[in-house]
Amino acid sequence: MPGVHGAPLTIAAIATVPTNVEPPLAAFGGLVIEALDRTAAGATAGMRLSPGETFRFSLGGTWIASPYTLWGANVSGGACKRLGTGVSVCADVQLTTYIAGTDLPDHRAVTQIQLVGGVRFDAP
């Protein structure tokens, strides 16, 4: 029977590069670190749609590379609130499903739902 466990604390540093003006799309990529009960490191990449100044939706993939491996897809949605020139605070809900890797129990998919908080710095 599948179990429910707490998701790890995930810390990420992500950069985005605009790829299209209409619709407003951007490619993103960055480093991911899982912490708390164990530590792991990997990467994430994907595309983000930002219709307007506030809302954003992302679709991408995550790869945990060390000390074990996990590969999965993620989707998220949320909003950002501008605090000042070039700085915003953001909140998202992210769903990640790991479908392959050495850390899957009994070769089953593992799904995480996480609340994400962050700060966005816009380039001048």
Protein Blocks (a to p, Z undefined) as FASTA:
>chain_A
ZZdddddddddddddddfbfbdcddddddddddehjbccddddddddddedjkbccdddd
dddfbfbdcddddddddddddfbghiacdddddddddfbdjkbghhiacddddddddddd
ddZZ
